Amino acid sequence: MSMTDPLADMFSRLMNGQSSGKNEVSVPFSKMKLAVSNVLKNEGYIYDFIVCDDEKHSKIKIVLKYFNGEPVISNLLRVSRPGKRVYKSKDKIPMVLAGLGISIISTSVGVLSDKQARNVGVGGEIICHVS
């Protein structure tokens, strides 16, 4: 059976893994998931990620991050989804929690955080909000 929203599945696995106190979660590989994982690592929401190649399928193992026993990611909200895409120009990129959280944006120069997109001066599809 095919999955209609692989990114939402990744976000669910991350949130479920953190709520159950796991050290790592694995998600099926895709270039978009790899790019989102890279942004999460650069912004300090996860420790690291590793691409594992099996005989049949590749996976991304994501090492989760905790602070004082609490998950670093408290909220992960999917904004743009297959049924309703959400695009914003560079001037209308939303701030998450007045700058305490981030938006992950798919732009013409790659997948960036909202701060990076503002610095580069590009808009794009708002993938999710992380806080």
Beta strands, then each sheet from edge to edge (+ up, - down):
strand 1: 24-28
strand 2: 46-53
strand 3: 58-64
strand 4: 66-67
strand 5: 70-71
strand 6: 76-78
strand 7: 87-88
strand 8: 102-107
strand 9: 110-113
strand 10: 124-130
sheet 1: 1+ 3- 2+
sheet 2: 4+ 5-
sheet 3: 6+ 10- 7+
sheet 4: 6+ 10- 8+ 9-
end
